[in-house]
Amino acid sequence: MTTFILASASPARRAVLTAAGIDPEVRVANLNEDKLIAGMAGSEPEKIVTELAVAKARAVIRTLDPALTTDSVVVACDSMLRMGKSLLGKPLTVDRARLYWDQMSGRTGTLLTGHAAVRIVDGTTVATADGCESTQIRFGRPTEPELEAYLASGEPLQVAGACTIDGLGGWFIDGVDGDPSSVIGISLPLTRRLLDRVGLRVTDLWRPPDPA
C-alpha cells in the first residue's frame, strides 16, 4: 500500500485527513519561507502559495530514506489570505494579528491554499502535480473584548490570516463560499484530483475498515 506522507506540522491538516479516512505519516519541512517569498516578489499570489507547497514537499523528500520509500506520496500545502492587495500569512505575534483583524473585520477575503503531491517509487520521483484552491471567507465584526480574548488565546498566531473556522475563530466567521476543508488547511477535492494525476486513487489510501 502507498504511504501517505503529510509534509506539515499542522494538526488541523492532519485532523482533516484522519476524519476523511487517511492516517498520514507526518514529516515537517525545514525551509526558510520568508526567503522563498522574498524571492518571488511580484509573482501572482496563487503562484506563491503553490511554489511554497512544492518547496515543502521537496524539502521533506530530501530527508526520506530511499530504501524505505518503495511507494509513497508526499503531500504539502501552504495557505495565505488575500485581502485587497495584501497577502497575509501567519502573523506570529499578537500585534500583527491585531493589524490583520483591522483589515479583515466585516470584509471578505480569499484564502489561497497551494497544494503539491509527489509520488515516489523505489526512492525515485515518478510523478508530480500541484494546484491552488481559492475560498471566500466572510469575516464578522468581533467586539474589542472578543478580539482581545481571541488574540490572547494564541490560536490565530500560527495560522494564515490569523483565523480558523474549526476552532475559536469560527465564532467570528460569518460564512465560507467554496471548499471549507481548504480553509482548514488542505482541500480534500483538490488533493483527490492531484492524487489521481500522480496515479493514485484516494479510496486506495483509506484505512481498512475495522473487523466486525
C-alpha positions as CSV (number, residue, x, y, z in Angstrom):
1,M,0.0,0.0,0.0
2,T,1.2,3.5,-0.8
3,T,2.4,5.5,2.2
4,F,0.8,8.9,2.5
5,I,3.3,11.5,3.9
6,L,2.0,14.8,5.0
7,A,4.7,17.5,4.8
8,S,3.2,19.7,7.5
9,A,3.2,20.1,11.3
10,S,-0.4,21.4,11.1
11,P,-2.6,19.4,13.5
12,A,-5.6,20.8,11.6
13,R,-4.5,19.3,8.2
14,R,-3.8,16.0,9.9
15,A,-7.2,16.1,11.5
16,V,-8.9,16.7,8.2
17,L,-7.2,13.7,6.6
18,T,-7.8,11.5,9.6
19,A,-11.5,12.3,9.5
20,A,-11.6,11.6,5.8
21,G,-10.1,8.1,6.2
22,I,-6.3,8.6,5.8
23,D,-3.8,8.2,8.5
24,P,-0.8,10.2,7.3
25,E,2.8,9.8,8.2
26,V,3.8,13.4,9.3
27,R,7.1,14.9,8.3
28,V,7.9,18.6,8.9
29,A,9.5,20.6,6.1
30,N,12.5,22.6,7.2
31,L,12.9,25.6,5.0
32,N,13.0,29.4,5.1
33,E,9.6,30.5,3.9
34,D,10.3,34.2,4.2
35,K,13.4,33.9,2.0
36,L,11.4,32.0,-0.6
37,I,8.5,34.5,-0.5
38,A,11.0,37.4,-1.0
39,G,12.5,35.6,-4.0
40,M,9.0,35.5,-5.6
41,A,8.3,39.2,-5.1
42,G,5.8,40.4,-7.8
43,S,4.5,36.9,-8.5
44,E,0.8,36.2,-8.5
45,P,-0.4,35.1,-5.0
46,E,-1.6,31.7,-6.4
47,K,1.9,31.0,-7.7
48,I,3.5,32.0,-4.4
49,V,1.4,29.6,-2.3
50,T,1.7,26.8,-4.8
51,E,5.5,27.2,-5.1
52,L,5.8,27.2,-1.3
53,A,3.9,23.9,-1.2
54,V,6.2,22.4,-3.8
55,A,9.2,23.6,-1.9
56,K,7.9,22.0,1.3
57,A,7.3,18.7,-0.5
58,R,10.9,18.7,-1.9
59,A,12.4,19.6,1.5
60,V,10.7,16.6,3.0
61,I,11.7,14.2,0.2
62,R,15.3,15.1,0.8
63,T,15.0,13.7,4.3
64,L,13.5,10.4,3.3
65,D,15.5,7.1,3.2
66,P,15.3,5.8,-0.4
67,A,15.4,2.3,0.9
68,L,12.1,2.9,2.8
69,T,10.2,4.8,0.1
70,T,9.2,1.8,-2.1
71,D,5.9,3.5,-2.8
72,S,5.0,6.9,-1.2
73,V,3.2,10.1,-1.9
74,V,4.3,13.3,-0.3
75,V,1.6,16.0,0.0
76,A,2.3,19.5,1.1
77,C,0.2,22.7,1.5
78,D,0.7,26.4,2.1
79,S,-2.0,28.9,2.8
80,M,-2.3,32.7,2.7
81,L,-5.2,35.2,2.9
82,R,-5.6,37.8,0.2
83,M,-7.2,41.0,1.4
84,G,-7.3,43.5,-1.4
85,K,-3.7,43.9,-2.4
86,S,-2.3,42.4,0.8
87,L,-1.3,38.8,1.2
88,L,-1.4,37.7,4.8
89,G,0.4,34.7,6.2
90,K,0.9,33.6,9.8
91,P,1.1,36.7,12.0
92,L,3.2,35.1,14.7
93,T,2.7,38.0,17.1
94,V,-0.3,39.4,18.8
95,D,0.3,42.9,17.4
96,R,0.5,41.7,13.9
97,A,-2.6,39.5,14.3
98,R,-4.5,42.6,15.6
99,L,-3.4,44.5,12.5
100,Y,-4.7,41.6,10.3
101,W,-8.1,41.8,12.0
102,D,-8.2,45.5,11.5
103,Q,-8.1,44.7,7.8
104,M,-10.4,41.7,7.9
105,S,-13.2,42.7,10.2
106,G,-16.5,43.0,8.4
107,R,-14.9,42.2,5.0
108,T,-14.5,39.3,2.6
109,G,-11.1,37.8,1.9
110,T,-9.8,35.0,-0.3
111,L,-8.0,32.1,1.3
112,L,-5.5,30.7,-1.1
113,T,-4.1,27.2,-0.4
114,G,-1.4,25.8,-2.6
115,H,-1.0,22.0,-2.8
116,A,1.7,19.7,-4.1
117,A,1.7,15.9,-4.5
118,V,4.9,14.0,-5.3
119,R,4.8,10.2,-6.0
120,I,8.0,8.3,-5.1
121,V,8.6,4.7,-6.1
122,D,11.8,2.9,-5.1
123,G,13.3,6.1,-4.0
124,T,12.7,7.9,-7.3
125,T,10.2,10.7,-8.1
126,V,7.9,9.3,-10.8
127,A,5.1,11.9,-10.9
128,T,4.3,15.4,-9.5
129,A,1.2,17.5,-9.5
130,D,0.3,20.9,-8.0
131,G,-2.5,23.4,-7.8
132,C,-4.2,26.1,-5.8
133,E,-7.7,26.3,-4.2
134,S,-9.4,29.6,-3.6
135,T,-12.1,30.1,-1.0
136,Q,-14.0,33.2,0.0
137,I,-14.3,33.9,3.7
138,R,-16.8,36.5,5.1
139,F,-15.5,37.8,8.4
140,G,-17.7,39.0,11.2
141,R,-17.0,42.0,13.4
142,P,-15.8,40.8,16.8
143,T,-16.1,43.3,19.6
144,E,-12.9,44.7,21.1
145,P,-13.1,42.4,24.2
146,E,-13.9,39.4,21.9
147,L,-10.9,40.1,19.7
148,E,-8.5,40.6,22.6
149,A,-9.7,37.4,24.1
150,Y,-9.2,35.6,20.8
151,L,-5.7,37.1,20.4
152,A,-4.8,36.1,24.0
153,S,-5.7,32.5,23.2
154,G,-2.8,32.2,20.9
155,E,-4.8,30.4,18.3
156,P,-4.6,33.0,15.5
157,L,-0.8,33.5,15.7
158,Q,0.2,30.3,13.8
159,V,-2.5,30.2,11.1
160,A,-2.7,32.1,7.8
161,G,-4.7,35.2,8.0
162,A,-5.0,34.9,11.8
163,C,-8.2,33.0,11.6
164,T,-9.7,29.5,11.8
165,I,-13.1,28.1,11.1
166,D,-12.6,24.9,13.1
167,G,-11.6,26.4,16.4
168,L,-12.2,29.5,18.4
169,G,-12.1,31.7,15.3
170,G,-15.2,30.0,14.0
171,W,-17.2,32.3,16.2
172,F,-16.1,35.3,14.1
173,I,-16.6,33.9,10.6
174,D,-20.0,34.8,9.0
175,G,-19.6,32.4,6.1
176,V,-17.5,30.5,3.7
177,D,-18.0,30.3,-0.1
178,G,-16.2,27.4,-1.5
179,D,-14.3,24.4,0.0
180,P,-14.3,24.5,3.8
181,S,-11.6,21.8,4.1
182,S,-9.2,24.1,2.2
183,V,-9.8,26.9,4.8
184,I,-8.9,24.4,7.5
185,G,-5.6,23.8,5.6
186,I,-6.0,21.0,2.9
187,S,-8.6,20.8,0.2
188,L,-9.9,17.3,0.0
189,P,-11.4,17.7,-3.5
190,L,-8.2,19.2,-4.9
191,T,-6.0,16.7,-3.2
192,R,-8.1,13.9,-4.7
193,R,-7.5,15.3,-8.1
194,L,-3.8,15.7,-7.6
195,L,-3.5,12.1,-6.3
196,D,-5.3,11.0,-9.5
197,R,-2.7,12.9,-11.6
198,V,0.1,11.0,-9.9
199,G,-1.6,7.7,-10.5
200,L,-3.3,7.1,-7.1
201,R,-7.0,6.6,-6.2
202,V,-7.8,8.2,-2.9
203,T,-10.0,5.3,-2.0
204,D,-7.0,3.0,-2.1
205,L,-5.4,5.2,0.6
206,W,-8.3,4.9,3.1
207,R,-7.6,3.0,6.3
208,P,-9.0,-0.5,6.2
209,P,-12.4,-0.9,8.0
210,D,-12.3,-2.3,11.5
211,P,-13.0,-6.0,11.5
212,A,-16.5,-6.8,12.6
